[in-house]
Structures are given as C-alpha cells and as structure tokens.
Amino acid sequence: MERLRVMANDVEFACLHDGPSDGPLALCLHGFPDTAHTWRHLVPALAAAGCHAVAPWMRGYAPSAVPADGAYQTGALAADACALHEALGGQDDAVVIGHDWGAFAAYGAAATEPGRWRRLVTLAVPPPAALATSFLSYRQLKRSFYIFFFQSELAEAAVPLDDFAFIDHLWEDWSPGYDGRWDAAQAKAALSDPRHLSAAIGYYRAMLDPAQHQPRYQAAQQAGLGPAPQPTLYLHGADDGCLGFDIVGDVSGLLAQGSRQVTVSGAGHFLHLEQPATVNAEVLAFLGA
C-alpha cells in the first residue's frame, strides 16, 4: 500500500491506498484504538478486484491532523467520509466500509448523502438504533467501562502509563487469543502526542455529551441515528469482548433490503485481522467484486 495526503472537511488526512485510481472508491474507516493499518488485508483484496481502496487515519489520529474545529461527534465523522469521497473523486459506485468508530462514520455517511454510496459494510457495530437498549444492559456496561472512564480528565493521565499498557489490554480483552501487539504499537504511535490522545478520547466525550456537538454537523448527526438506505453487510465477531454479539442479537430488521448480517466464528472485535480470509470473502462477494 502506498501513502497519500488529502484535504477534506478542513482536515488533512494521511491515507494508505491501493488499486487503480479510476476504479470505484472503497473508503475504509478504522476505529479505536487502531489505525489505517487495520485494513492491511482487505485493502489489497479490494484493489485486486479493481477498486481504489483508501484507508485514512481518522481525524485526530496521527499522522492525520487534529481538527481545528475540535469536533468528534459522529456527524463530524460522517461529514469527513463524504468529504473524502469528494476529494478522492468518488462516484455513485463508491462503497464505504467501517469498523468500530469507522462503522458509526459509515452509517452516518451512507444516510447523510446516500447518492455517494452504492453499498455499506460495517464491522463490530450494529445500526445505532440497535444500541439503544443493548448498550445499557449490565453485561455490556461492564464491557464498556472505558467509555465512562474516558469522560474523566484522568483518562489522559492513565492511558499513557507503562508504555500505553491500557491500549495493549484493550486489544487483549476485545480479541482474546489474537496477538495484537503490532497493531497496538501502531495505535500507540498514532496517539503518543497528547493532542492526538485527547482527540481520540474526545470521540467518547462527544458520544455522551451533546453539549460538545456543533450545529454544522447536526443534520449528519441526526441522519446517522436512522437506517441507512443502502444494502448493508454487517459482520460481527462471535467472541467480541468489546461489544458482545450475544447482546446485539439479530438486527436484520434494521437493515435495508438486500442486506446481510454475518457472525464470524473464531474472531473477536478485530475480526478483519483475526479471520481475514473469511472477512475478505464476505466483503468481496457482497460488493459483487
């Protein structure tokens, strides 16, 4: 994969990319604590199928810039995805693929400007409407302790301790049995500067504090709460230690016609790294590649 830099929505994004520049855009969006490197199996497969596959570091994750507007609500992430589509010359045959926070961005982008995206692929996060009750179950609240801890100013002090051991432990807990040390190291590098760490934590603060939402992103914020109109492939690891698949359950009723929900066996939260052959095959088949 090669690197490129692109300005979109007033943010300079660093990206990994592969495939023909005139091929259909496949925009791949990562989550926390992760980087564009998480797509190192899928991007080459998409490129081999003729897509121009692009994986940016999300806003605030180095080497992408910390956004001047300081916005980290999902509406801003959706706006970034649509702006990247524009900046990269995407057409109406583009697809958007997201994992974790990238999935929230993908749902929002697909619903906000549906004419830009032919299909939608999300990993590890169901449609936002499905989280309304499941997120508040006791079992999920235990898994989600970090979200509430990140509301505290102590987060910026605690996460970097012992060479960012907090990040190592999240990888261990969320994908049991997967050796995520290399991936965690990439995340540590992306968040080693305190400004970038605060940006990544800022996603979670905006998640629970509407006072941090900016009016310019309100339309995208609201659109992202509703159903995406495109056929959607939603994949979830059977052993996800972050957002339990047993808690999410069947969400097919919240997906557009022509969608698929797939449980990936032998995989946790980072299923596209743990079972890349399975995930790649599902994605390519769904996209008709």
C-alpha positions as YAML, in Angstrom:
chain: A
units: angstrom
residues:
- id: 1
  name: MET
  ca: [0.00, 0.00, 0.00]
- id: 2
  name: GLU
  ca: [1.16, 3.50, -0.81]
- id: 3
  name: ARG
  ca: [0.54, 6.70, 1.13]
- id: 4
  name: LEU
  ca: [-1.21, 9.89, 0.16]
- id: 5
  name: ARG
  ca: [-2.40, 13.03, 1.89]
- id: 6
  name: VAL
  ca: [-5.68, 14.72, 1.12]
- id: 7
  name: MET
  ca: [-7.59, 17.73, 2.47]
- id: 8
  name: ALA
  ca: [-11.23, 17.05, 3.27]
- id: 9
  name: ASN
  ca: [-13.66, 18.91, 5.53]
- id: 10
  name: ASP
  ca: [-10.82, 21.26, 6.54]
- id: 11
  name: VAL
  ca: [-8.74, 18.35, 7.90]
- id: 12
  name: GLU
  ca: [-5.56, 16.99, 6.36]
- id: 13
  name: PHE
  ca: [-5.84, 13.21, 6.23]
- id: 14
  name: ALA
  ca: [-2.98, 10.76, 5.80]
- id: 15
  name: CYS
  ca: [-4.12, 7.63, 3.96]
- id: 16
  name: LEU
  ca: [-2.98, 4.24, 2.80]
- id: 17
  name: HIS
  ca: [-4.25, 3.31, -0.64]
- id: 18
  name: ASP
  ca: [-4.02, 0.67, -3.34]
- id: 19
  name: GLY
  ca: [-5.68, -0.13, -6.64]
- id: 20
  name: PRO
  ca: [-6.43, 1.79, -9.85]
- id: 21
  name: SER
  ca: [-7.12, 5.48, -9.28]
- id: 22
  name: ASP
  ca: [-10.03, 5.32, -11.72]
- id: 23
  name: GLY
  ca: [-11.60, 2.29, -10.02]
- id: 24
  name: PRO
  ca: [-14.68, 2.52, -7.78]
- id: 25
  name: LEU
  ca: [-13.75, 4.12, -4.47]
- id: 26
  name: ALA
  ca: [-13.76, 1.83, -1.43]
- id: 27
  name: LEU
  ca: [-13.29, 4.02, 1.63]
- id: 28
  name: CYS
  ca: [-12.16, 2.04, 4.71]
- id: 29
  name: LEU
  ca: [-12.53, 3.70, 8.12]
- id: 30
  name: HIS
  ca: [-10.87, 2.43, 11.32]
- id: 31
  name: GLY
  ca: [-11.85, 2.65, 14.97]
- id: 32
  name: PHE
  ca: [-10.22, 2.82, 18.42]
- id: 33
  name: PRO
  ca: [-7.53, 2.06, 19.43]
- id: 34
  name: ASP
  ca: [-6.48, 1.38, 15.87]
- id: 35
  name: THR
  ca: [-5.11, 2.88, 12.68]
- id: 36
  name: ALA
  ca: [-5.36, 2.64, 8.91]
- id: 37
  name: HIS
  ca: [-3.05, -0.39, 9.12]
- id: 38
  name: THR
  ca: [-6.03, -2.43, 10.35]
- id: 39
  name: TRP
  ca: [-7.09, -2.71, 6.69]
- id: 40
  name: ARG
  ca: [-3.84, -4.28, 5.51]
- id: 41
  name: HIS
  ca: [-5.62, -7.49, 4.48]
- id: 42
  name: LEU
  ca: [-8.78, -6.01, 2.97]
- id: 43
  name: VAL
  ca: [-7.32, -3.07, 1.03]
- id: 44
  name: PRO
  ca: [-5.10, -5.22, -1.24]
- id: 45
  name: ALA
  ca: [-8.03, -7.60, -1.84]
- id: 46
  name: LEU
  ca: [-10.27, -4.70, -2.85]
- id: 47
  name: ALA
  ca: [-7.51, -3.32, -5.08]
- id: 48
  name: ALA
  ca: [-7.09, -6.70, -6.78]
- id: 49
  name: ALA
  ca: [-10.82, -6.63, -7.50]
- id: 50
  name: GLY
  ca: [-10.44, -3.29, -9.30]
- id: 51
  name: CYS
  ca: [-11.35, -0.84, -6.53]
- id: 52
  name: HIS
  ca: [-9.41, 2.23, -5.49]
- id: 53
  name: ALA
  ca: [-9.21, 1.29, -1.82]
- id: 54
  name: VAL
  ca: [-8.33, 4.13, 0.55]
- id: 55
  name: ALA
  ca: [-7.84, 3.86, 4.32]
- id: 56
  name: PRO
  ca: [-7.36, 7.18, 6.13]
- id: 57
  name: TRP
  ca: [-6.20, 7.71, 9.66]
- id: 58
  name: MET
  ca: [-9.33, 9.19, 11.22]
- id: 59
  name: ARG
  ca: [-9.46, 12.81, 12.36]
- id: 60
  name: GLY
  ca: [-7.11, 13.36, 15.28]
- id: 61
  name: TYR
  ca: [-5.10, 10.17, 14.75]
- id: 62
  name: ALA
  ca: [-1.52, 10.94, 13.69]
- id: 63
  name: PRO
  ca: [-0.33, 11.31, 11.00]
- id: 64
  name: SER
  ca: [-3.74, 12.84, 10.16]
- id: 65
  name: ALA
  ca: [-4.29, 16.27, 11.68]
- id: 66
  name: VAL
  ca: [-6.02, 17.24, 14.88]
- id: 67
  name: PRO
  ca: [-9.07, 19.10, 13.53]
- id: 68
  name: ALA
  ca: [-9.15, 22.82, 14.14]
- id: 69
  name: ASP
  ca: [-12.88, 22.70, 14.92]
- id: 70
  name: GLY
  ca: [-12.33, 20.19, 17.74]
- id: 71
  name: ALA
  ca: [-15.41, 18.23, 16.69]
- id: 72
  name: TYR
  ca: [-15.56, 14.49, 17.34]
- id: 73
  name: GLN
  ca: [-19.28, 13.74, 17.19]
- id: 74
  name: THR
  ca: [-20.40, 11.06, 14.75]
- id: 75
  name: GLY
  ca: [-21.86, 13.74, 12.50]
- id: 76
  name: ALA
  ca: [-18.35, 15.14, 12.00]
- id: 77
  name: LEU
  ca: [-17.02, 11.67, 11.18]
- id: 78
  name: ALA
  ca: [-19.80, 11.17, 8.63]
- id: 79
  name: ALA
  ca: [-19.05, 14.57, 7.10]
- id: 80
  name: ASP
  ca: [-15.37, 13.58, 6.84]
- id: 81
  name: ALA
  ca: [-16.29, 10.42, 4.94]
- id: 82
  name: CYS
  ca: [-18.46, 12.34, 2.47]
- id: 83
  name: ALA
  ca: [-15.76, 15.00, 2.04]
- id: 84
  name: LEU
  ca: [-13.14, 12.30, 1.44]
- id: 85
  name: HIS
  ca: [-15.43, 10.81, -1.21]
- id: 86
  name: GLU
  ca: [-15.45, 14.19, -2.93]
- id: 87
  name: ALA
  ca: [-11.73, 14.84, -2.58]
- id: 88
  name: LEU
  ca: [-10.82, 11.38, -3.86]
- id: 89
  name: GLY
  ca: [-13.03, 11.65, -6.91]
- id: 90
  name: GLY
  ca: [-15.58, 9.08, -5.79]
- id: 91
  name: GLN
  ca: [-18.65, 8.41, -7.91]
- id: 92
  name: ASP
  ca: [-22.03, 6.87, -7.17]
- id: 93
  name: ASP
  ca: [-20.47, 3.39, -7.34]
- id: 94
  name: ALA
  ca: [-18.38, 4.03, -4.22]
- id: 95
  name: VAL
  ca: [-18.66, 1.88, -1.10]
- id: 96
  name: VAL
  ca: [-17.93, 2.82, 2.49]
- id: 97
  name: ILE
  ca: [-16.54, 0.28, 4.95]
- id: 98
  name: GLY
  ca: [-16.16, 0.95, 8.66]
- id: 99
  name: HIS
  ca: [-15.04, -0.82, 11.83]
- id: 100
  name: ASP
  ca: [-15.82, 0.38, 15.37]
- id: 101
  name: TRP
  ca: [-15.92, 4.20, 15.22]
- id: 102
  name: GLY
  ca: [-15.44, 3.84, 11.48]
- id: 103
  name: ALA
  ca: [-18.74, 1.92, 11.42]
- id: 104
  name: PHE
  ca: [-20.53, 4.84, 13.09]
- id: 105
  name: ALA
  ca: [-18.98, 7.12, 10.47]
- id: 106
  name: ALA
  ca: [-20.03, 4.78, 7.68]
- id: 107
  name: TYR
  ca: [-23.65, 4.53, 8.86]
- id: 108
  name: GLY
  ca: [-23.80, 8.31, 9.10]
- id: 109
  name: ALA
  ca: [-22.18, 8.95, 5.72]
- id: 110
  name: ALA
  ca: [-24.47, 6.46, 3.97]
- id: 111
  name: ALA
  ca: [-27.58, 8.02, 5.50]
- id: 112
  name: THR
  ca: [-26.48, 11.66, 5.15]
- id: 113
  name: GLU
  ca: [-25.50, 11.61, 1.47]
- id: 114
  name: PRO
  ca: [-26.85, 8.32, 0.11]
- id: 115
  name: GLY
  ca: [-26.20, 9.26, -3.51]
- id: 116
  name: ARG
  ca: [-22.47, 8.92, -2.93]
- id: 117
  name: TRP
  ca: [-22.50, 5.28, -1.79]
- id: 118
  name: ARG
  ca: [-23.64, 2.12, -3.57]
- id: 119
  name: ARG
  ca: [-23.21, -0.22, -0.63]
- id: 120
  name: LEU
  ca: [-22.23, -0.17, 3.03]
- id: 121
  name: VAL
  ca: [-20.11, -2.62, 5.05]
- id: 122
  name: THR
  ca: [-19.80, -2.35, 8.83]
- id: 123
  name: LEU
  ca: [-17.84, -4.43, 11.32]
- id: 124
  name: ALA
  ca: [-18.34, -4.85, 15.08]
- id: 125
  name: VAL
  ca: [-21.02, -2.15, 15.44]
- id: 126
  name: PRO
  ca: [-24.70, -2.72, 14.58]
- id: 127
  name: PRO
  ca: [-27.02, 0.03, 13.33]
- id: 128
  name: PRO
  ca: [-27.13, 2.75, 16.01]
- id: 129
  name: ALA
  ca: [-30.81, 2.07, 16.69]
- id: 130
  name: ALA
  ca: [-29.85, -1.40, 17.92]
- id: 131
  name: LEU
  ca: [-27.67, 0.10, 20.64]
- id: 132
  name: ALA
  ca: [-30.47, 2.00, 22.35]
- id: 133
  name: THR
  ca: [-31.25, -0.82, 24.77]
- id: 134
  name: SER
  ca: [-28.38, -3.32, 24.41]
- id: 135
  name: PHE
  ca: [-25.76, -0.76, 25.42]
- id: 136
  name: LEU
  ca: [-27.46, -0.32, 28.80]
- id: 137
  name: SER
  ca: [-27.55, -3.99, 29.76]
- id: 138
  name: TYR
  ca: [-25.47, -4.92, 32.81]
- id: 139
  name: ARG
  ca: [-23.15, -7.23, 30.86]
- id: 140
  name: GLN
  ca: [-22.44, -4.59, 28.24]
- id: 141
  name: LEU
  ca: [-21.94, -1.83, 30.80]
- id: 142
  name: LYS
  ca: [-19.15, -3.90, 32.34]
- id: 143
  name: ARG
  ca: [-17.51, -4.25, 28.94]
- id: 144
  name: SER
  ca: [-17.92, -0.52, 28.29]
- id: 145
  name: PHE
  ca: [-16.18, 0.73, 31.45]
- id: 146
  name: TYR
  ca: [-13.61, 2.60, 29.34]
- id: 147
  name: ILE
  ca: [-16.29, 4.80, 27.76]
- id: 148
  name: PHE
  ca: [-17.28, 6.15, 31.17]
- id: 149
  name: PHE
  ca: [-13.69, 6.39, 32.35]
- id: 150
  name: PHE
  ca: [-12.89, 8.50, 29.28]
- id: 151
  name: GLN
  ca: [-15.35, 11.14, 30.49]
- id: 152
  name: SER
  ca: [-12.85, 11.93, 33.25]
- id: 153
  name: GLU
  ca: [-9.79, 14.13, 32.93]
- id: 154
  name: LEU
  ca: [-7.87, 11.25, 34.48]
- id: 155
  name: ALA
  ca: [-8.02, 9.43, 31.14]
- id: 156
  name: GLU
  ca: [-5.24, 11.46, 29.54]
- id: 157
  name: ALA
  ca: [-3.02, 10.69, 32.53]
- id: 158
  name: ALA
  ca: [-3.84, 6.98, 32.85]
- id: 159
  name: VAL
  ca: [-3.78, 5.77, 29.24]
- id: 160
  name: PRO
  ca: [-0.08, 6.57, 28.55]
- id: 161
  name: LEU
  ca: [1.19, 4.86, 31.73]
- id: 162
  name: ASP
  ca: [3.57, 1.91, 31.35]
- id: 163
  name: ASP
  ca: [4.02, 2.45, 27.61]
- id: 164
  name: PHE
  ca: [0.28, 2.76, 26.96]
- id: 165
  name: ALA
  ca: [-0.46, -0.61, 28.58]
- id: 166
  name: PHE
  ca: [-4.13, 0.44, 28.61]
- id: 167
  name: ILE
  ca: [-4.17, 0.02, 24.83]
- id: 168
  name: ASP
  ca: [-2.47, -3.38, 25.00]
- id: 169
  name: HIS
  ca: [-5.09, -4.61, 27.45]
- id: 170
  name: LEU
  ca: [-7.98, -3.41, 25.30]
- id: 171
  name: TRP
  ca: [-6.64, -5.43, 22.38]
- id: 172
  name: GLU
  ca: [-6.22, -8.47, 24.63]
- id: 173
  name: ASP
  ca: [-9.71, -8.17, 26.10]
- id: 174
  name: TRP
  ca: [-11.52, -7.37, 22.87]
- id: 175
  name: SER
  ca: [-9.91, -10.06, 20.70]
- id: 176
  name: PRO
  ca: [-9.00, -12.94, 23.02]
- id: 177
  name: GLY
  ca: [-6.32, -15.18, 21.55]
- id: 178
  name: TYR
  ca: [-5.21, -12.72, 18.86]
- id: 179
  name: ASP
  ca: [-1.68, -11.33, 19.09]
- id: 180
  name: GLY
  ca: [-2.42, -7.64, 18.62]
- id: 181
  name: ARG
  ca: [0.90, -6.29, 19.86]
- id: 182
  name: TRP
  ca: [1.95, -4.94, 16.45]
- id: 183
  name: ASP
  ca: [-1.44, -3.32, 15.90]
- id: 184
  name: ALA
  ca: [-1.42, -1.85, 19.40]
- id: 185
  name: ALA
  ca: [2.03, -0.40, 18.71]
- id: 186
  name: GLN
  ca: [0.66, 1.40, 15.66]
- id: 187
  name: ALA
  ca: [-2.15, 2.83, 17.76]
- id: 188
  name: LYS
  ca: [0.32, 3.96, 20.42]
- id: 189
  name: ALA
  ca: [2.36, 5.78, 17.76]
- id: 190
  name: ALA
  ca: [-0.77, 7.48, 16.43]
- id: 191
  name: LEU
  ca: [-1.75, 8.66, 19.93]
- id: 192
  name: SER
  ca: [1.64, 9.31, 21.52]
- id: 193
  name: ASP
  ca: [1.28, 13.08, 21.23]
- id: 194
  name: PRO
  ca: [-1.07, 14.33, 23.99]
- id: 195
  name: ARG
  ca: [-3.08, 16.34, 21.44]
- id: 196
  name: HIS
  ca: [-3.82, 13.23, 19.42]
- id: 197
  name: LEU
  ca: [-4.66, 11.18, 22.51]
- id: 198
  name: SER
  ca: [-7.11, 13.83, 23.65]
- id: 199
  name: ALA
  ca: [-8.64, 13.78, 20.17]
- id: 200
  name: ALA
  ca: [-9.23, 10.01, 20.28]
- id: 201
  name: ILE
  ca: [-10.71, 10.25, 23.77]
- id: 202
  name: GLY
  ca: [-12.78, 13.17, 22.51]
- id: 203
  name: TYR
  ca: [-14.84, 10.78, 20.35]
- id: 204
  name: TYR
  ca: [-16.16, 9.20, 23.56]
- id: 205
  name: ARG
  ca: [-16.79, 12.51, 25.30]
- id: 206
  name: ALA
  ca: [-18.82, 13.73, 22.34]
- id: 207
  name: MET
  ca: [-20.67, 10.40, 22.39]
- id: 208
  name: LEU
  ca: [-22.16, 11.08, 25.82]
- id: 209
  name: ASP
  ca: [-22.19, 14.89, 25.92]
- id: 210
  name: PRO
  ca: [-24.46, 16.58, 23.35]
- id: 211
  name: ALA
  ca: [-23.11, 19.94, 24.53]
- id: 212
  name: GLN
  ca: [-19.99, 19.13, 22.53]
- id: 213
  name: HIS
  ca: [-21.96, 18.74, 19.30]
- id: 214
  name: GLN
  ca: [-21.54, 21.51, 16.75]
- id: 215
  name: PRO
  ca: [-24.54, 22.83, 14.79]
- id: 216
  name: ARG
  ca: [-22.81, 22.44, 11.41]
- id: 217
  name: TYR
  ca: [-22.88, 18.66, 11.89]
- id: 218
  name: GLN
  ca: [-26.39, 18.39, 13.31]
- id: 219
  name: ALA
  ca: [-28.03, 17.15, 10.09]
- id: 220
  name: ALA
  ca: [-25.43, 14.41, 9.69]
- id: 221
  name: GLN
  ca: [-25.72, 13.58, 13.39]
- id: 222
  name: GLN
  ca: [-29.46, 13.03, 13.12]
- id: 223
  name: ALA
  ca: [-29.26, 11.13, 9.84]
- id: 224
  name: GLY
  ca: [-26.77, 8.72, 11.36]
- id: 225
  name: LEU
  ca: [-29.28, 7.68, 14.01]
- id: 226
  name: GLY
  ca: [-31.68, 6.38, 11.39]
- id: 227
  name: PRO
  ca: [-31.43, 3.49, 8.96]
- id: 228
  name: ALA
  ca: [-29.03, 3.60, 6.04]
- id: 229
  name: PRO
  ca: [-30.90, 3.11, 2.74]
- id: 230
  name: GLN
  ca: [-28.19, 1.06, 1.04]
- id: 231
  name: PRO
  ca: [-27.84, -2.71, 1.16]
- id: 232
  name: THR
  ca: [-25.55, -3.33, 4.14]
- id: 233
  name: LEU
  ca: [-23.20, -6.13, 5.13]
- id: 234
  name: TYR
  ca: [-22.87, -6.17, 8.91]
- id: 235
  name: LEU
  ca: [-20.19, -8.50, 10.31]
- id: 236
  name: HIS
  ca: [-19.56, -9.21, 13.99]
- id: 237
  name: GLY
  ca: [-17.06, -11.49, 15.71]
- id: 238
  name: ALA
  ca: [-18.66, -14.25, 17.75]
- id: 239
  name: ASP
  ca: [-16.15, -13.68, 20.58]
- id: 240
  name: ASP
  ca: [-16.15, -9.87, 20.60]
- id: 241
  name: GLY
  ca: [-15.03, -8.68, 24.03]
- id: 242
  name: CYS
  ca: [-15.89, -5.04, 23.35]
- id: 243
  name: LEU
  ca: [-19.49, -5.17, 22.15]
- id: 244
  name: GLY
  ca: [-20.89, -8.61, 22.78]
- id: 245
  name: PHE
  ca: [-22.60, -10.24, 19.83]
- id: 246
  name: ASP
  ca: [-24.81, -12.12, 22.29]
- id: 247
  name: ILE
  ca: [-26.12, -8.74, 23.45]
- id: 248
  name: VAL
  ca: [-26.62, -7.26, 19.98]
- id: 249
  name: GLY
  ca: [-28.54, -10.22, 18.58]
- id: 250
  name: ASP
  ca: [-30.45, -10.20, 15.29]
- id: 251
  name: VAL
  ca: [-30.61, -6.70, 13.79]
- id: 252
  name: SER
  ca: [-31.70, -7.68, 10.28]
- id: 253
  name: GLY
  ca: [-34.93, -5.76, 10.77]
- id: 254
  name: LEU
  ca: [-32.92, -2.53, 10.99]
- id: 255
  name: LEU
  ca: [-31.05, -3.11, 7.72]
- id: 256
  name: ALA
  ca: [-32.17, -2.15, 4.22]
- id: 257
  name: GLN
  ca: [-33.49, -4.69, 1.76]
- id: 258
  name: GLY
  ca: [-30.69, -6.77, 0.25]
- id: 259
  name: SER
  ca: [-28.59, -6.64, 3.44]
- id: 260
  name: ARG
  ca: [-26.77, -9.43, 5.27]
- id: 261
  name: GLN
  ca: [-25.81, -9.99, 8.89]
- id: 262
  name: VAL
  ca: [-22.91, -12.40, 9.40]
- id: 263
  name: THR
  ca: [-21.40, -13.79, 12.58]
- id: 264
  name: VAL
  ca: [-17.70, -14.61, 12.14]
- id: 265
  name: SER
  ca: [-16.61, -17.61, 14.19]
- id: 266
  name: GLY
  ca: [-13.22, -17.67, 15.85]
- id: 267
  name: ALA
  ca: [-12.99, -13.89, 15.92]
- id: 268
  name: GLY
  ca: [-13.36, -11.11, 18.45]
- id: 269
  name: HIS
  ca: [-13.62, -7.36, 17.97]
- id: 270
  name: PHE
  ca: [-10.89, -7.07, 15.34]
- id: 271
  name: LEU
  ca: [-12.42, -9.77, 13.16]
- id: 272
  name: HIS
  ca: [-10.93, -8.47, 9.90]
- id: 273
  name: LEU
  ca: [-7.46, -9.10, 11.37]
- id: 274
  name: GLU
  ca: [-8.29, -12.36, 13.12]
- id: 275
  name: GLN
  ca: [-10.14, -14.02, 10.23]
- id: 276
  name: PRO
  ca: [-9.05, -12.03, 7.17]
- id: 277
  name: ALA
  ca: [-9.81, -14.75, 4.61]
- id: 278
  name: THR
  ca: [-13.39, -15.09, 5.84]
- id: 279
  name: VAL
  ca: [-14.00, -11.36, 6.12]
- id: 280
  name: ASN
  ca: [-12.42, -10.58, 2.74]
- id: 281
  name: ALA
  ca: [-14.51, -13.27, 1.04]
- id: 282
  name: GLU
  ca: [-17.73, -11.96, 2.62]
- id: 283
  name: VAL
  ca: [-16.96, -8.37, 1.66]
- id: 284
  name: LEU
  ca: [-15.92, -9.11, -1.91]
- id: 285
  name: ALA
  ca: [-18.94, -11.34, -2.51]
- id: 286
  name: PHE
  ca: [-21.31, -8.72, -1.09]
- id: 287
  name: LEU
  ca: [-19.81, -5.97, -3.22]
- id: 288
  name: GLY
  ca: [-20.00, -8.15, -6.29]
- id: 289
  name: ALA
  ca: [-16.25, -7.90, -6.84]
...
